[in-house]
Structures are given as C-alpha cells and as structure tokens.
Amino acid sequence: MAKSSIDIAVEHARLCQMTIFELRGEWRRLHRAPPPMRLSRDLLMRGIIYKLQERPLGGLSKSTMRKLERLSLDSEASDAQKLAPPISLKAGTRLVREWRGVTHTVLVHADGFEWNGRRYRSLTIVAREITGAHWSGPRFFGLRTRAGRSVESAEGEHAEA
C-alpha cells in the first residue's frame, strides 16, 4: 500500500470506537468547519471517511462540483418546482427561434453553440446577444418552461436534429 493511501477498514474501525462527540471533533479537524446539526453517526462517519480518502485520491472534478452546486440551488426551490434533468443536445442539432420578426438559428456543437458564424460557450450568451437582455438560453429557445422544467419534446418548432 502506498504511503499516501489509507486503509479504509482500519479507519472505519477507529471511527466505530469513537463517541459521537469525538466524531464531531474529527469532522471539525478534517473539514475545518462544524458538522451540520443533527447529522447521524453514520453520516458523520461517511463524511470523515470521504475526507480521509479525498486527500490522497483527489477531490471531485470541477464539472461535478458545478453540477452539485446547481442541484443544491435547485433543491432550495419550492416543492412545486421539480428538478429538471440537464438538457443534453446532440451536436448538429439546430435550435430555431423567431425574435422580433427575425428567425435565429443556432447550431449545437459538442463544446458550445454557433450563431451568426460565431462560437459561444453558453446558450444564455446567445440569447443575450439576440435580445440585448438577460434571458435563460434554454428558456429562450423553448427547452425549459418558466418554472425551470424541461419541455417534453424539444423537437418541432424549437429544435431540428
């Protein structure tokens, strides 16, 4: 076993011997923050073991952290708003939207979007360029409803594959 890795079984056995107060102290030491209120013994242990593994193995990727942050913010919304799965558009899809009498066509690429011969990393930026105001790109192109839910079918008048 490498020096930087840990023996999960040994750490788990060590944590099992600790009182809840000792586990909270271990959490504070590793996370440099107090544990959430009323966190169960099991979840305290899982959080501690995760943090112990994170050091030698590395943490979550930036894209995973962004997804988790988005989900965290979405979960704070009212119960009436259900989490919508992320919109995944295949490269080659064309999004079509008429705005003030002008038809705008956006081509989806694997790494972004193309509109009027220019590349953009975000559909929201394209919507802002078209309207001159802040719009949710997916909402502007009819891929999401006002409540943030996915539209059942993004094909038809909004998208062509």
C-alpha positions as protocol buffer text, in pm:
chain_id: "A"
residue {
  index: 1
  type: MET
  ca { x: 0 y: 0 z: 0 }
}
residue {
  index: 2
  type: ALA
  ca { x: 132 y: 341 z: -95 }
}
residue {
  index: 3
  type: LYS
  ca { x: 223 y: 592 z: 173 }
}
residue {
  index: 4
  type: SER
  ca { x: -40 y: 842 z: 61 }
}
residue {
  index: 5
  type: SER
  ca { x: -328 y: 592 z: 61 }
}
residue {
  index: 6
  type: ILE
  ca { x: -528 y: 497 z: 368 }
}
residue {
  index: 7
  type: ASP
  ca { x: -665 y: 166 z: 492 }
}
residue {
  index: 8
  type: ILE
  ca { x: -1040 y: 221 z: 494 }
}
residue {
  index: 9
  type: ALA
  ca { x: -1108 y: -81 z: 716 }
}
residue {
  index: 10
  type: VAL
  ca { x: -863 y: 44 z: 980 }
}
residue {
  index: 11
  type: GLU
  ca { x: -1006 y: 397 z: 970 }
}
residue {
  index: 12
  type: HIS
  ca { x: -1363 y: 264 z: 988 }
}
residue {
  index: 13
  type: ALA
  ca { x: -1275 y: 50 z: 1290 }
}
residue {
  index: 14
  type: ARG
  ca { x: -1111 y: 353 z: 1455 }
}
residue {
  index: 15
  type: LEU
  ca { x: -1418 y: 568 z: 1393 }
}
residue {
  index: 16
  type: CYS
  ca { x: -1653 y: 297 z: 1525 }
}
residue {
  index: 17
  type: GLN
  ca { x: -1474 y: 321 z: 1860 }
}
residue {
  index: 18
  type: MET
  ca { x: -1535 y: 696 z: 1888 }
}
residue {
  index: 19
  type: THR
  ca { x: -1820 y: 864 z: 2069 }
}
residue {
  index: 20
  type: ILE
  ca { x: -2049 y: 1099 z: 1877 }
}
residue {
  index: 21
  type: PHE
  ca { x: -1865 y: 1392 z: 2038 }
}
residue {
  index: 22
  type: GLU
  ca { x: -1528 y: 1257 z: 1923 }
}
residue {
  index: 23
  type: LEU
  ca { x: -1668 y: 1206 z: 1572 }
}
residue {
  index: 24
  type: ARG
  ca { x: -1783 y: 1569 z: 1565 }
}
residue {
  index: 25
  type: GLY
  ca { x: -1434 y: 1676 z: 1671 }
}
residue {
  index: 26
  type: GLU
  ca { x: -1279 y: 1463 z: 1395 }
}
residue {
  index: 27
  type: TRP
  ca { x: -1520 y: 1620 z: 1144 }
}
residue {
  index: 28
  type: ARG
  ca { x: -1416 y: 1970 z: 1259 }
}
residue {
  index: 29
  type: ARG
  ca { x: -1050 y: 1879 z: 1227 }
}
residue {
  index: 30
  type: LEU
  ca { x: -1081 y: 1740 z: 874 }
}
residue {
  index: 31
  type: HIS
  ca { x: -1346 y: 1972 z: 729 }
}
residue {
  index: 32
  type: ARG
  ca { x: -1231 y: 2283 z: 920 }
}
residue {
  index: 33
  type: ALA
  ca { x: -1597 y: 2351 z: 994 }
}
residue {
  index: 34
  type: PRO
  ca { x: -1854 y: 2218 z: 1240 }
}
residue {
  index: 35
  type: PRO
  ca { x: -2069 y: 1928 z: 1121 }
}
residue {
  index: 36
  type: PRO
  ca { x: -2427 y: 2003 z: 1017 }
}
residue {
  index: 37
  type: MET
  ca { x: -2676 y: 1999 z: 1304 }
}
residue {
  index: 38
  type: ARG
  ca { x: -2835 y: 1663 z: 1387 }
}
residue {
  index: 39
  type: LEU
  ca { x: -2611 y: 1469 z: 1146 }
}
residue {
  index: 40
  type: SER
  ca { x: -2640 y: 1100 z: 1231 }
}
residue {
  index: 41
  type: ARG
  ca { x: -2344 y: 895 z: 1349 }
}
residue {
  index: 42
  type: ASP
  ca { x: -2342 y: 705 z: 1020 }
}
residue {
  index: 43
  type: LEU
  ca { x: -2332 y: 1023 z: 810 }
}
residue {
  index: 44
  type: LEU
  ca { x: -2061 y: 1172 z: 1031 }
}
residue {
  index: 45
  type: MET
  ca { x: -1851 y: 862 z: 972 }
}
residue {
  index: 46
  type: ARG
  ca { x: -1915 y: 868 z: 597 }
}
residue {
  index: 47
  type: GLY
  ca { x: -1817 y: 1235 z: 577 }
}
residue {
  index: 48
  type: ILE
  ca { x: -1499 y: 1172 z: 772 }
}
residue {
  index: 49
  type: ILE
  ca { x: -1401 y: 867 z: 564 }
}
residue {
  index: 50
  type: TYR
  ca { x: -1469 y: 1060 z: 243 }
}
residue {
  index: 51
  type: LYS
  ca { x: -1245 y: 1344 z: 357 }
}
residue {
  index: 52
  type: LEU
  ca { x: -970 y: 1097 z: 452 }
}
residue {
  index: 53
  type: GLN
  ca { x: -987 y: 942 z: 103 }
}
residue {
  index: 54
  type: GLU
  ca { x: -1008 y: 1279 z: -70 }
}
residue {
  index: 55
  type: ARG
  ca { x: -661 y: 1383 z: 42 }
}
residue {
  index: 56
  type: PRO
  ca { x: -459 y: 1109 z: -131 }
}
residue {
  index: 57
  type: LEU
  ca { x: -703 y: 1043 z: -418 }
}
residue {
  index: 58
  type: GLY
  ca { x: -811 y: 1397 z: -502 }
}
residue {
  index: 59
  type: GLY
  ca { x: -1150 y: 1560 z: -482 }
}
residue {
  index: 60
  type: LEU
  ca { x: -1436 y: 1586 z: -725 }
}
residue {
  index: 61
  type: SER
  ca { x: -1381 y: 1735 z: -1070 }
}
residue {
  index: 62
  type: LYS
  ca { x: -1480 y: 2098 z: -1133 }
}
residue {
  index: 63
  type: SER
  ca { x: -1766 y: 1991 z: -1360 }
}
residue {
  index: 64
  type: THR
  ca { x: -1904 y: 1759 z: -1092 }
}
residue {
  index: 65
  type: MET
  ca { x: -1878 y: 2037 z: -834 }
}
residue {
  index: 66
  type: ARG
  ca { x: -2071 y: 2272 z: -1066 }
}
residue {
  index: 67
  type: LYS
  ca { x: -2344 y: 2009 z: -1114 }
}
residue {
  index: 68
  type: LEU
  ca { x: -2370 y: 1955 z: -739 }
}
residue {
  index: 69
  type: GLU
  ca { x: -2388 y: 2330 z: -678 }
}
residue {
  index: 70
  type: ARG
  ca { x: -2666 y: 2361 z: -935 }
}
residue {
  index: 71
  type: LEU
  ca { x: -2855 y: 2072 z: -779 }
}
residue {
  index: 72
  type: SER
  ca { x: -2808 y: 2225 z: -436 }
}
residue {
  index: 73
  type: LEU
  ca { x: -2952 y: 2556 z: -552 }
}
residue {
  index: 74
  type: ASP
  ca { x: -3237 y: 2379 z: -734 }
}
residue {
  index: 75
  type: SER
  ca { x: -3323 y: 2180 z: -422 }
}
residue {
  index: 76
  type: GLU
  ca { x: -3380 y: 2505 z: -234 }
}
residue {
  index: 77
  type: ALA
  ca { x: -3662 y: 2589 z: -476 }
}
residue {
  index: 78
  type: SER
  ca { x: -4020 y: 2524 z: -372 }
}
residue {
  index: 79
  type: ASP
  ca { x: -4163 y: 2173 z: -388 }
}
residue {
  index: 80
  type: ALA
  ca { x: -4379 y: 2286 z: -680 }
}
residue {
  index: 81
  type: GLN
  ca { x: -4065 y: 2314 z: -888 }
}
residue {
  index: 82
  type: LYS
  ca { x: -3926 y: 1970 z: -963 }
}
residue {
  index: 83
  type: LEU
  ca { x: -3564 y: 1927 z: -1063 }
}
residue {
  index: 84
  type: ALA
  ca { x: -3533 y: 1902 z: -1438 }
}
residue {
  index: 85
  type: PRO
  ca { x: -3267 y: 1678 z: -1582 }
}
residue {
  index: 86
  type: PRO
  ca { x: -2988 y: 1867 z: -1752 }
}
residue {
  index: 87
  type: ILE
  ca { x: -3062 y: 1940 z: -2115 }
}
residue {
  index: 88
  type: SER
  ca { x: -2837 y: 1737 z: -2338 }
}
residue {
  index: 89
  type: LEU
  ca { x: -2841 y: 1841 z: -2700 }
}
residue {
  index: 90
  type: LYS
  ca { x: -2661 y: 1636 z: -2962 }
}
residue {
  index: 91
  type: ALA
  ca { x: -2401 y: 1805 z: -3176 }
}
residue {
  index: 92
  type: GLY
  ca { x: -2560 y: 1903 z: -3505 }
}
residue {
  index: 93
  type: THR
  ca { x: -2897 y: 1996 z: -3354 }
}
residue {
  index: 94
  type: ARG
  ca { x: -3036 y: 2326 z: -3482 }
}
residue {
  index: 95
  type: LEU
  ca { x: -3232 y: 2548 z: -3246 }
}
residue {
  index: 96
  type: VAL
  ca { x: -3466 y: 2788 z: -3421 }
}
residue {
  index: 97
  type: ARG
  ca { x: -3634 y: 3090 z: -3262 }
}
residue {
  index: 98
  type: GLU
  ca { x: -3810 y: 3388 z: -3411 }
}
residue {
  index: 99
  type: TRP
  ca { x: -3744 y: 3715 z: -3227 }
}
residue {
  index: 100
  type: ARG
  ca { x: -3900 y: 4043 z: -3336 }
}
residue {
  index: 101
  type: GLY
  ca { x: -3963 y: 3921 z: -3688 }
}
residue {
  index: 102
  type: VAL
  ca { x: -3616 y: 3771 z: -3739 }
}
residue {
  index: 103
  type: THR
  ca { x: -3559 y: 3395 z: -3741 }
}
residue {
  index: 104
  type: HIS
  ca { x: -3245 y: 3295 z: -3550 }
}
residue {
  index: 105
  type: THR
  ca { x: -3082 y: 2954 z: -3598 }
}
residue {
  index: 106
  type: VAL
  ca { x: -2826 y: 2820 z: -3353 }
}
residue {
  index: 107
  type: LEU
  ca { x: -2615 y: 2516 z: -3433 }
}
residue {
  index: 108
  type: VAL
  ca { x: -2521 y: 2292 z: -3139 }
}
residue {
  index: 109
  type: HIS
  ca { x: -2158 y: 2176 z: -3123 }
}
residue {
  index: 110
  type: ALA
  ca { x: -2006 y: 1928 z: -2878 }
}
residue {
  index: 111
  type: ASP
  ca { x: -1832 y: 2215 z: -2698 }
}
residue {
  index: 112
  type: GLY
  ca { x: -2075 y: 2503 z: -2742 }
}
residue {
  index: 113
  type: PHE
  ca { x: -2304 y: 2681 z: -2986 }
}
residue {
  index: 114
  type: GLU
  ca { x: -2272 y: 2868 z: -3315 }
}
residue {
  index: 115
  type: TRP
  ca { x: -2488 y: 3164 z: -3412 }
}
residue {
  index: 116
  type: ASN
  ca { x: -2427 y: 3407 z: -3699 }
}
residue {
  index: 117
  type: GLY
  ca { x: -2089 y: 3245 z: -3769 }
}
residue {
  index: 118
  type: ARG
  ca { x: -1959 y: 3299 z: -3412 }
}
residue {
  index: 119
  type: ARG
  ca { x: -1898 y: 3035 z: -3143 }
}
residue {
  index: 120
  type: TYR
  ca { x: -2039 y: 3070 z: -2791 }
}
residue {
  index: 121
  type: ARG
  ca { x: -1986 y: 2854 z: -2484 }
}
residue {
  index: 122
  type: SER
  ca { x: -2336 y: 2916 z: -2348 }
}
residue {
  index: 123
  type: LEU
  ca { x: -2685 y: 2926 z: -2494 }
}
residue {
  index: 124
  type: THR
  ca { x: -2766 y: 3203 z: -2247 }
}
residue {
  index: 125
  type: ILE
  ca { x: -2497 y: 3423 z: -2402 }
}
residue {
  index: 126
  type: VAL
  ca { x: -2653 y: 3364 z: -2745 }
}
residue {
  index: 127
  type: ALA
  ca { x: -2997 y: 3462 z: -2609 }
}
residue {
  index: 128
  type: ARG
  ca { x: -2848 y: 3780 z: -2460 }
}
residue {
  index: 129
  type: GLU
  ca { x: -2682 y: 3868 z: -2793 }
}
residue {
  index: 130
  type: ILE
  ca { x: -3015 y: 3823 z: -2973 }
}
residue {
  index: 131
  type: THR
  ca { x: -3237 y: 4009 z: -2725 }
}
residue {
  index: 132
  type: GLY
  ca { x: -3000 y: 4258 z: -2565 }
}
residue {
  index: 133
  type: ALA
  ca { x: -3130 y: 4148 z: -2224 }
}
residue {
  index: 134
  type: HIS
  ca { x: -3060 y: 3864 z: -1983 }
}
residue {
  index: 135
  type: TRP
  ca { x: -3256 y: 3553 z: -2073 }
}
residue {
  index: 136
  type: SER
  ca { x: -3213 y: 3190 z: -1977 }
}
residue {
  index: 137
  type: GLY
  ca { x: -3084 y: 3040 z: -2301 }
}
residue {
  index: 138
  type: PRO
  ca { x: -3273 y: 2711 z: -2262 }
}
residue {
  index: 139
  type: ARG
  ca { x: -3591 y: 2904 z: -2180 }
}
residue {
  index: 140
  type: PHE
  ca { x: -3547 y: 3148 z: -2470 }
}
residue {
  index: 141
  type: PHE
  ca { x: -3515 y: 2858 z: -2715 }
}
residue {
  index: 142
  type: GLY
  ca { x: -3811 y: 2672 z: -2563 }
}
residue {
  index: 143
  type: LEU
  ca { x: -3613 y: 2394 z: -2397 }
}
residue {
  index: 144
  type: ARG
  ca { x: -3736 y: 2482 z: -2047 }
}
residue {
  index: 145
  type: THR
  ca { x: -4058 y: 2628 z: -1912 }
}
residue {
  index: 146
  type: ARG
  ca { x: -4080 y: 2935 z: -1690 }
}
residue {
  index: 147
  type: ALA
  ca { x: -4072 y: 2709 z: -1380 }
}
residue {
  index: 148
  type: GLY
  ca { x: -3744 y: 2557 z: -1498 }
}
residue {
  index: 149
  type: ARG
  ca { x: -3890 y: 2223 z: -1605 }
}
residue {
  index: 150
  type: SER
  ca { x: -3773 y: 2053 z: -1923 }
}
residue {
  index: 151
  type: VAL
  ca { x: -4011 y: 2070 z: -2214 }
}
residue {
  index: 152
  type: GLU
  ca { x: -4126 y: 1715 z: -2300 }
}
residue {
  index: 153
  type: SER
  ca { x: -4007 y: 1741 z: -2659 }
}
residue {
  index: 154
  type: ALA
  ca { x: -3758 y: 1998 z: -2778 }
}
residue {
  index: 155
  type: GLU
  ca { x: -3824 y: 1897 z: -3136 }
}
residue {
  index: 156
  type: GLY
  ca { x: -4073 y: 2052 z: -3374 }
}
residue {
  index: 157
  type: GLU
  ca { x: -4075 y: 2430 z: -3383 }
}
residue {
  index: 158
  type: HIS
  ca { x: -3784 y: 2466 z: -3140 }
}
residue {
  index: 159
  type: ALA
  ca { x: -3526 y: 2210 z: -3242 }
}
residue {
  index: 160
  type: GLU
  ca { x: -3437 y: 2013 z: -3551 }
}
residue {
  index: 161
  type: ALA
  ca { x: -3194 y: 1722 z: -3545 }
}
